[in-house]
């Protein structure tokens, strides 16, 4: 009887051990993920660069993981509304956040975010960089950045449309005004898409938007590009000079895009997502597609991306405080 009991207990222990430990090389928690659809929350309206990137990555991720990937646009407050939704979501890898550098700018612009950008998210991967571009309607008399600055003398602000308060495009305009002494007045929109609509229609004389979202309109002759904000010229529009090339030395503001998950998402799930997206971004067809839209493909480990976000939060907070930028 004792021998039978001992044998039964041994079998039970072996059974539980087999169920509790994944096969060799498989991290705990990733064996069944994903088991149902994944949502990628985009913090800006459809049509902007962040939205286009999320949809391209999402479509490929759906093929790779074998589950539907739905892109959900939740614009408002420079991305804070959508970010809060994801911060409060279950940390299971089924609700992700596609963000750009505005995520790191907002802590210095908004006093009450309702979440902590450093504590409430797990970085997954940085997937791309993209510059912004100063654009004017095709019929505008402004031919270059010097023309725009000359049209903005002290006391007579030149309005410029941005993708929202505290976005990289907002800072790009403020940095230009600070560096040159020109008088520029931001006209904030809820995303680059709406800003582009009004600049193209001539409702606003100039705009600062992502190069990826403006590229089709520039190619179609509906907008004219004056300058890109990146340190070097964009491969998407190699004939457009940088701001620095046009007499503003040291001017540079590039923009990253990446995926985040709620804090406490299992590391194995984060690792699985990171590996899947990294493979997608390395694909020749995806790289070609991203470059056509003005993105420079990138990749990172979760740790590298987390470190970059933290460093940018500190850097942009110092910048926004120096120029007195507050949105609330």
C-alpha positions as CSV (number, residue, x, y, z in Angstrom):
1,X,0.0,0.0,0.0
2,X,2.8,2.4,0.9
3,X,4.7,1.5,-2.2
4,X,1.6,2.1,-4.3
5,X,1.0,5.4,-2.6
6,X,4.6,6.4,-3.2
7,X,4.4,5.5,-6.8
8,X,1.2,7.4,-7.3
9,X,2.7,10.5,-5.7
10,X,5.8,10.3,-7.9
11,X,3.7,10.1,-11.0
12,X,1.7,13.1,-9.8
13,X,4.8,15.1,-9.2
14,X,6.2,14.2,-12.7
15,X,2.9,15.1,-14.3
16,X,2.7,18.5,-12.6
17,X,6.4,19.1,-13.5
18,X,5.7,18.3,-17.1
19,X,2.7,20.7,-17.2
20,X,4.5,23.5,-15.4
21,X,7.7,23.6,-17.4
22,X,7.7,24.5,-21.1
23,X,9.8,22.5,-23.5
24,X,13.5,23.4,-23.6
25,X,14.1,26.8,-25.3
26,X,10.5,28.0,-24.8
27,X,10.0,30.8,-22.3
28,X,7.2,30.5,-19.8
29,X,4.0,32.2,-20.9
30,X,4.7,32.4,-24.6
31,X,3.5,28.9,-25.6
32,X,-0.1,29.9,-26.3
33,X,0.3,33.6,-27.1
34,X,-1.4,34.9,-29.1
35,X,-4.7,33.0,-28.7
36,X,-7.0,35.7,-29.8
37,X,-6.9,39.1,-31.7
38,X,-4.4,41.8,-30.8
39,X,-5.2,45.5,-30.8
40,X,-2.7,48.2,-31.7
41,X,-3.9,51.5,-30.4
42,X,-2.7,54.5,-32.5
43,X,-2.8,57.8,-30.7
44,X,-3.5,59.9,-33.8
45,X,-6.2,59.9,-36.5
46,X,-6.0,57.8,-39.7
47,X,-3.8,59.1,-42.5
48,X,-0.8,60.2,-40.5
49,X,2.6,58.7,-40.4
50,X,2.1,56.8,-37.2
51,X,-1.1,55.3,-38.4
52,X,0.4,54.2,-41.7
53,X,3.3,52.5,-39.9
54,X,1.0,50.7,-37.5
55,X,-1.1,49.4,-40.3
56,X,1.9,48.1,-42.2
57,X,3.4,46.4,-39.2
58,X,0.0,45.2,-38.0
59,X,-0.8,43.5,-41.3
60,X,2.5,41.6,-41.4
61,X,2.2,40.8,-37.7
62,X,-1.1,39.2,-38.4
63,X,0.4,36.9,-41.0
64,X,3.3,36.1,-38.7
65,X,1.4,35.3,-35.5
66,X,-1.7,33.8,-37.1
67,X,-4.2,36.0,-35.2
68,X,-6.1,39.2,-36.4
69,X,-4.3,42.4,-35.6
70,X,-6.7,45.4,-35.4
71,X,-5.5,49.0,-35.5
72,X,-7.7,51.3,-33.4
73,X,-7.3,55.1,-33.6
74,X,-7.8,56.9,-30.4
75,X,-6.6,60.5,-31.0
76,X,-6.5,63.4,-28.7
77,X,-4.3,65.4,-26.3
78,X,-1.2,64.7,-28.3
79,X,-1.5,61.0,-27.8
80,X,-2.3,61.0,-24.1
81,X,-5.8,59.6,-24.5
82,X,-4.7,56.5,-26.3
83,X,-1.7,56.1,-24.1
84,X,-3.9,56.1,-21.0
85,X,-6.1,53.4,-22.5
86,X,-3.2,51.1,-23.0
87,X,-1.6,51.9,-19.6
88,X,-4.9,50.7,-18.0
89,X,-5.3,47.7,-20.2
90,X,-4.6,44.1,-19.0
91,X,-0.9,43.4,-19.2
92,X,-1.3,40.3,-21.4
93,X,0.1,41.4,-24.8
94,X,-3.3,41.8,-26.5
95,X,-3.4,45.6,-26.3
96,X,-0.3,47.4,-27.7
97,X,0.5,51.1,-28.3
98,X,2.2,52.5,-31.4
99,X,3.8,55.7,-30.4
100,X,6.2,58.3,-31.7
101,X,8.6,60.7,-30.0
102,X,5.6,62.8,-28.8
103,X,5.3,60.1,-26.1
104,X,8.6,61.3,-24.7
105,X,7.8,65.0,-25.1
106,X,4.4,64.9,-23.3
107,X,5.8,64.6,-19.8
108,X,7.4,68.0,-20.1
109,X,4.3,69.6,-21.7
110,X,1.4,68.2,-19.7
111,X,1.3,68.4,-15.9
112,X,-1.3,65.7,-15.4
113,X,-1.0,62.8,-17.9
114,X,-3.0,60.4,-15.8
115,X,-0.2,57.8,-16.3
116,X,3.6,57.5,-16.0
117,X,5.4,57.1,-19.3
118,X,8.4,55.6,-17.5
119,X,6.6,53.2,-15.1
120,X,3.3,52.2,-16.8
121,X,4.7,50.7,-20.0
122,X,7.0,47.9,-21.2
123,X,9.0,48.8,-24.3
124,X,8.7,46.2,-27.1
125,X,10.6,47.5,-30.0
126,X,11.6,50.7,-31.9
127,X,10.8,50.1,-35.6
128,X,11.5,53.3,-37.5
129,X,12.8,56.8,-37.6
130,X,11.2,59.6,-39.7
131,X,12.0,63.3,-40.1
132,X,9.4,66.1,-40.2
133,X,9.2,68.5,-43.1
134,X,8.2,72.2,-43.4
135,X,5.6,72.4,-46.2
136,X,3.6,75.1,-47.9
137,X,0.7,74.9,-50.5
138,X,1.8,74.5,-54.1
139,X,0.6,78.0,-54.9
140,X,2.5,79.6,-52.1
141,X,5.1,82.3,-53.0
142,X,7.4,80.8,-50.4
143,X,10.1,78.8,-52.2
144,X,12.5,78.0,-49.4
145,X,13.0,78.3,-45.6
146,X,14.6,81.8,-46.0
147,X,11.4,83.0,-47.7
148,X,9.3,81.6,-44.8
149,X,11.5,83.2,-42.2
150,X,11.4,86.6,-44.0
151,X,7.6,86.3,-44.0
152,X,7.6,86.1,-40.2
153,X,9.1,89.3,-39.0
154,X,8.9,90.2,-35.3
155,X,5.4,91.2,-34.3
156,X,3.7,89.6,-37.3
157,X,3.6,85.8,-36.6
158,X,3.5,83.4,-39.5
159,X,1.0,80.6,-38.6
160,X,2.2,77.0,-39.0
161,X,0.0,73.9,-38.7
162,X,1.3,71.1,-36.5
163,X,0.2,67.6,-35.7
164,X,-0.9,68.7,-32.2
165,X,0.3,70.5,-29.0
166,X,3.6,69.0,-27.8
167,X,4.2,66.8,-30.9
168,X,7.6,66.7,-32.5
169,X,6.2,68.9,-35.2
170,X,5.2,71.5,-32.6
171,X,8.7,71.4,-31.1
172,X,10.2,71.6,-34.6
173,X,8.5,74.9,-35.2
174,X,9.2,76.3,-31.8
175,X,12.9,75.3,-32.1
176,X,13.1,77.1,-35.5
177,X,11.6,80.3,-34.0
178,X,13.9,80.1,-31.0
179,X,17.0,79.5,-33.2
180,X,16.3,82.3,-35.8
181,X,14.2,84.9,-33.9
182,X,11.4,84.5,-36.4
183,X,7.8,85.0,-35.2
184,X,5.9,81.7,-35.7
185,X,2.5,80.9,-34.3
186,X,1.5,77.2,-34.0
187,X,-2.0,76.1,-35.2
188,X,-2.4,72.7,-33.5
189,X,-4.4,69.9,-35.2
190,X,-5.4,66.4,-33.9
191,X,-2.9,64.7,-36.1
192,X,-0.8,65.2,-39.2
193,X,-3.6,64.1,-41.5
194,X,-6.0,67.0,-40.6
195,X,-3.1,69.4,-40.6
196,X,-2.1,68.3,-44.2
197,X,-5.7,68.8,-45.3
198,X,-5.8,72.5,-44.3
199,X,-2.3,73.3,-45.5
200,X,-3.0,71.7,-48.9
201,X,-6.2,73.8,-49.1
202,X,-4.4,76.9,-48.2
203,X,-6.2,77.4,-45.0
204,X,-2.8,77.7,-43.2
205,X,0.2,79.1,-44.9
206,X,2.8,76.6,-43.7
207,X,2.8,73.2,-41.9
208,X,5.2,71.0,-40.1
209,X,4.3,67.4,-40.6
210,X,5.9,64.0,-40.8
211,X,7.7,63.4,-44.1
212,X,6.0,60.1,-44.5
213,X,2.5,61.6,-44.4
214,X,3.4,64.6,-46.6
215,X,5.4,62.6,-49.3
216,X,2.4,61.6,-51.5
217,X,1.1,65.2,-51.6
218,X,4.5,66.6,-52.4
219,X,5.0,64.0,-55.2
220,X,1.5,64.9,-56.6
221,X,2.5,68.6,-56.7
222,X,-0.1,69.7,-54.1
223,X,2.5,70.7,-51.5
224,X,6.0,72.2,-51.7
225,X,8.7,71.0,-49.2
226,X,10.9,73.7,-47.8
227,X,13.1,71.8,-45.4
228,X,13.4,68.6,-43.4
229,X,14.2,68.6,-39.7
230,X,16.5,65.6,-39.6
231,X,20.3,65.9,-39.3
232,X,20.7,64.6,-42.8
233,X,18.5,64.7,-45.9
234,X,15.7,62.2,-46.1
235,X,16.1,59.4,-48.7
236,X,12.5,60.0,-49.5
237,X,13.1,63.6,-50.7
238,X,16.8,63.9,-51.3
239,X,16.6,67.3,-53.1
240,X,15.0,68.9,-50.0
241,X,17.7,70.5,-47.8
242,X,17.7,70.2,-44.1
243,X,17.0,73.2,-41.8
244,X,20.6,73.2,-40.8
245,X,21.8,73.5,-44.4
246,X,19.7,76.6,-44.7
247,X,21.5,78.7,-42.2
248,X,20.4,77.2,-38.9
249,X,23.5,75.2,-37.8
250,X,22.9,72.5,-35.2
251,X,19.2,72.3,-35.8
252,X,18.0,68.6,-35.8
253,X,14.9,66.9,-34.6
254,X,14.3,63.3,-35.8
255,X,11.4,61.2,-34.7
256,X,11.2,57.5,-33.6
257,X,8.2,55.2,-33.8
258,X,7.8,52.0,-31.7
259,X,5.5,49.6,-29.9
260,X,4.8,49.5,-26.2
261,X,2.8,47.2,-24.0
262,X,1.3,47.8,-20.5
263,X,3.7,47.4,-17.7
264,X,3.9,43.9,-16.1
265,X,3.3,42.3,-19.5
266,X,5.1,38.9,-19.2
267,X,8.7,39.2,-20.5
268,X,8.2,36.1,-22.6
269,X,5.3,37.8,-24.4
270,X,7.3,41.0,-24.9
271,X,10.2,38.9,-26.2
272,X,8.0,37.0,-28.7
273,X,6.5,40.3,-30.0
274,X,10.0,41.8,-30.3
275,X,11.3,38.9,-32.2
276,X,8.3,38.8,-34.5
277,X,8.4,42.5,-35.4
278,X,12.2,42.5,-35.8
279,X,11.8,39.7,-38.4
280,X,9.1,41.7,-40.1
281,X,11.2,44.9,-40.3
282,X,14.1,43.0,-41.7
283,X,12.1,41.7,-44.6
284,X,13.1,43.3,-48.0
285,X,9.5,44.1,-49.0
286,X,8.7,45.7,-45.7
287,X,11.9,47.8,-45.7
288,X,11.1,49.0,-49.3
289,X,7.5,49.9,-48.2
290,X,8.7,51.8,-45.2
291,X,11.3,53.7,-47.2
292,X,8.7,54.6,-49.8
293,X,6.7,56.2,-46.9
294,X,9.8,58.1,-45.7
295,X,10.7,55.9,-42.8
296,X,14.2,54.7,-42.0
297,X,13.7,51.1,-40.7
298,X,15.1,50.4,-37.3
299,X,15.2,47.7,-34.6
300,X,16.0,47.4,-30.9
301,X,15.8,45.1,-28.0
302,X,13.1,46.0,-25.4
303,X,15.9,47.1,-23.0
304,X,17.5,49.4,-25.6
305,X,14.1,51.0,-26.5
306,X,13.2,51.5,-22.9
307,X,16.5,53.2,-22.3
308,X,16.1,55.5,-25.3
309,X,12.6,56.5,-24.2
310,X,13.8,57.4,-20.8
311,X,16.7,59.4,-22.1
312,X,14.3,61.3,-24.5
313,X,11.9,62.0,-21.7
314,X,14.6,63.7,-19.8
315,X,16.0,65.5,-22.8
316,X,12.6,66.8,-24.1
317,X,11.5,67.8,-20.6
318,X,14.6,70.1,-20.3
319,X,13.8,71.5,-23.8
320,X,10.1,72.2,-23.2
321,X,10.9,73.8,-19.8
322,X,13.6,76.1,-21.4
323,X,11.1,77.4,-24.0
324,X,8.2,77.6,-21.5
325,X,6.0,75.1,-23.4
326,X,2.9,74.0,-21.5
327,X,-0.3,72.7,-22.9
328,X,-2.4,72.6,-19.7
